Amino acid sequence: MTLVAHLSDLHFGRERAVVVEGLLADLRALRPDLIVVSGDLTERAFHWQFRRARRFLGRLPRPWIATPGNHDVPLLPLFERLGRPTARFAHHVDPDRVPVRRAGEAWVAGLCTAHGKTWKDGRIPPDLLEEVCALAGGAPPEARRIVIAHHPFQPPPDDARYRLVDGWEEGLRRLSAAGVDMVLGGHIHRAYAIDVAGALGLDRPLLVVQAPTAVSPHLRDRPNGYNLLRLDDARVEIAARYWDGRGFTEEAIGRWTLAERSPPDLKRRAVA
């Protein structure tokens, strides 16, 4: 079994210090195989906030992968926001255009949906989507393919008012064709998971998984928390772990059966 911890929306610069320490203790106890962070590592993309976020990443007990969120794009100067929106993230966190990590059964790639031409919304750049799909199509046949992005590809089941990432439907169809099993995100600070295969007429399960805010005070309807994914061949169990003031307690989100791995036409469909 492979254990993946899914963190999101850290917002360093307004983080809750006691929750940060509790989170680190919880991760040290669970020892996940990989830790993923789906954006908004900082509150407002100042260099000092990125340095603080980077120190946190350095304290994580296991390998990690992260992708930018809209809060990781600086508001000013305008030339940087419009021309190099993720330059600070690349400098402080990860310079890779499409980061990739492999741990146990999990193969994970980052898809940046943050940009500088909006206050908070996201979009899927076609060139990045093509690159992620090509990488996923060439991933090890025994791996479960996971993509992390910041902006949501599906709204919560009980509230359809949230704006989705621009290009979400084409993005999901392309990712599914490339053999992707799960898309992990954040942005709206709520935990849930949805299999979109039926709604989109896909020929294989594709889970959209959203995480709560890990350590910031920007709470929605639940406390600070993060997701835990347990991968075991075709089975995946997803739970949210919520801060109760003393530690993290677990609440099940659901169980799913994923597709058989590496269908024979996977690479052909990925580049079609």
BELCOR-V156501 format. One record per residue. N is the residue number from 1. RES is the residue in one letter. PHI is phi in whole degrees, -180 to 180 (* if undefined). Layout:
N;RES;PHI  N;RES;PHI
This chain:
1;M;*  2;T;-113  3;L;-110  4;V;-119  5;A;-94  6;H;-112  7;L;-102  8;S;-157  9;D;51  10;L;-75  11;H;54  12;F;-63  13;G;119  14;R;-136  15;E;-71  16;R;-93  17;A;-59  18;V;-66  19;V;-73  20;V;-56  21;E;-66  22;G;-65  23;L;-64  24;L;-60  25;A;-65  26;D;-66  27;L;-67  28;R;-65  29;A;-72  30;L;-83  31;R;49  32;P;-64  33;D;-71  34;L;-152  35;I;-118  36;V;-113  37;V;-127  38;S;-97  39;G;94  40;D;54  41;L;-72  42;T;-120  43;E;-81  44;R;-149  45;A;65  46;F;-73  47;H;-59  48;W;-65  49;Q;-71  50;F;-63  51;R;-64  52;R;-66  53;A;-63  54;R;-66  55;R;-64  56;F;-62  57;L;-60  58;G;-68  59;R;-91  60;L;-65  61;P;-81  62;R;-138  63;P;-58  64;W;-138  65;I;-144  66;A;-141  67;T;-133  68;P;-74  69;G;-118  70;N;-64  71;H;-73  72;D;-90  73;V;-100  74;P;-67  75;L;-73  76;L;-139  77;P;-71  78;L;-64  79;F;-64  80;E;-76  81;R;-60  82;L;-86  83;G;-95  84;R;-139  85;P;-63  86;T;-110  87;A;-64  88;R;-68  89;F;-61  90;A;-62  91;H;-69  92;H;-93  93;V;-113  94;D;-157  95;P;-80  96;D;-69  97;R;-63  98;V;-129  99;P;-69  100;V;-136  101;R;-135  102;R;-131  103;A;-148  104;G;57  105;E;-81  106;A;-98  107;W;-114  108;V;-127  109;A;-129  110;G;-97  111;L;-123  112;C;-76  113;T;-109  114;A;-85  115;H;-153  116;G;-98  117;K;-97  118;T;-150  119;W;-75  120;K;-144  121;D;-77  122;G;-129  123;R;-145  124;I;-103  125;P;-65  126;P;-57  127;D;-69  128;L;-69  129;L;-60  130;E;-62  131;E;-67  132;V;-63  133;C;-63  134;A;-65  135;L;-65  136;A;-64  137;G;-63  138;G;-100  139;A;-67  140;P;-53  141;P;-62  142;E;-86  143;A;-91  144;R;-91  145;R;-89  146;I;-127  147;V;-117  148;I;-111  149;A;-140  150;H;-92  151;H;-81  152;P;-73  153;F;-97  154;Q;-148  155;P;-80  156;P;-59  157;P;-59  158;D;-104  159;D;-159  160;A;-90  161;R;-78  162;Y;-72  163;R;-76  164;L;-92  165;V;-62  166;D;-62  167;G;86  168;W;-62  169;E;-69  170;E;-61  171;G;-59  172;L;-65  173;R;-64  174;R;-67  175;L;-66  176;S;-62  177;A;-63  178;A;-86  179;G;90  180;V;-71  181;D;-97  182;M;-147  183;V;-120  184;L;-106  185;G;-147  186;G;-146  187;H;80  188;I;-103  189;H;61  190;R;-136  191;A;-103  192;Y;-167  193;A;-144  194;I;-137  195;D;-89  196;V;-92  197;A;-59  198;G;-66  199;A;-66  200;L;-100  201;G;68  202;L;-79  203;D;-95  204;R;-153  205;P;-60  206;L;-144  207;L;-93  208;V;-102  209;V;-122  210;Q;-114  211;A;-114  212;P;-77  213;T;-77  214;A;-74  215;V;-138  216;S;-95  217;P;-83  218;H;-81  219;L;-87  220;R;-102  221;D;-103  222;R;-137  223;P;-71  224;N;-57  225;G;-176  226;Y;-154  227;N;-100  228;L;-126  229;L;-109  230;R;-111  231;L;-101  232;D;-143  233;D;58  234;A;-85  235;R;-104  236;V;-135  237;E;-112  238;I;-122  239;A;-134  240;A;-104  241;R;-111  242;Y;-110  243;W;-74  244;D;-112  245;G;101  246;R;-127  247;G;-173  248;F;-108  249;T;-117  250;E;-101  251;E;-133  252;A;-66  253;I;-100  254;G;166  255;R;-126  256;W;-140  257;T;-108  258;L;-88  259;A;-71  260;E;-59  261;R;-78  262;S;51  263;P;-58  264;P;-55  265;D;-99  266;L;-57  267;K;-67  268;R;-64  269;R;-70  270;A;-66  271;V;-106  272;A;-67
